[in-house]
Amino acid sequence: MSLKSLLYLDSFPIKEEDIMRKLQEAYAQHKEVIEFSHNHKKVAVRISNLHPEGLMRGYFDYWSDRG
């Protein structure tokens, strides 16, 4: 599943690289929510305390060992 699909941005004309850049910028600026808009659609993404680069590297085994 792509990042665009996970964030419900499939119909938005934005590249995944641009999404990650915006997420990194928002994280660096300590924002809690970032909004994407296109035509009359808006998608708000709440940013967690996890660093976006760590999310994209696939550290799924970290969470599976904490049971």
C-alpha positions in Angstrom: 0.0 0.0 0.0 1.4 3.4 -0.9 1.7 6.4 1.3 -0.9 8.2 -0.8 -3.4 5.4 -0.2 -2.7 5.3 3.5 -3.4 9.1 3.8 -6.5 9.0 1.5 -4.7 11.2 -1.0 -5.1 9.0 -4.1 -7.1 11.6 -6.0 -4.7 14.4 -5.1 -2.1 15.5 -7.7 0.9 15.2 -5.3 3.9 12.9 -5.3 4.9 10.8 -2.4 8.2 12.6 -2.2 6.3 15.9 -1.7 4.1 14.3 1.0 7.2 13.2 2.9 8.8 16.6 2.5 5.8 18.3 3.9 5.6 15.8 6.8 9.3 16.4 7.6 8.8 20.2 7.5 5.8 20.0 9.8 7.7 17.7 12.2 10.6 20.1 12.3 8.3 23.0 13.0 6.5 21.0 15.8 3.1 21.1 14.1 0.5 18.7 15.2 -1.7 18.7 12.0 -0.9 19.2 8.4 -3.6 19.7 5.8 -3.7 18.7 2.1 -6.3 20.3 -0.1 -7.3 19.8 -3.8 -10.4 21.3 -5.4 -13.1 21.0 -2.7 -11.5 18.1 -0.8 -9.4 18.5 2.4 -7.4 15.8 4.2 -6.0 16.6 7.7 -3.2 14.4 8.9 -2.3 14.4 12.6 1.4 14.1 13.2 2.6 11.8 15.9 5.9 12.2 17.9 7.5 9.6 15.7 10.0 10.8 13.1 8.7 10.4 9.5 12.0 8.9 8.3 11.7 6.1 10.9 8.2 5.3 9.8 9.3 4.8 6.2 12.2 2.5 7.1 10.0 -0.4 8.2 10.8 -0.9 11.8 7.9 -3.2 12.2 9.9 -5.8 14.2 10.4 -3.2 17.0 6.6 -3.1 17.6 6.1 -6.9 17.2 8.6 -7.7 20.0 6.8 -5.5 22.5 3.9 -7.7 23.3 
